[in-house]
Amino acid sequence: MTKPPFLNDIRTLRFHAAEMTQTELGKRVGVTRQTIAAIEQGRYSPSLEVAYRLARVFGKPIEAVFRWSDE
């Protein structure tokens, strides 16, 4: 299985958000903790809707959460 062509800073953003847990973030976004873990590890590409919800939770533009990888 190929990794998604982008990287994310979700783990760092969670840390800076009072060390928010994957479970808490998942509840706020409407996905499971396992989905958050898979997104963080680059094993799963979120839908556009979930990507925007993640960005909204952190009060950041989507480009501050996800970035394209040229690798």
Secondary structure as UniProt FT lines:
FT   STRAND          6..8
FT   HELIX           10..16
FT   TURN            17..18
FT   HELIX           22..29
FT   HELIX           33..40
FT   TURN            41..42
FT   HELIX           48..58
FT   HELIX           62..65
FT   STRAND          66..68
//
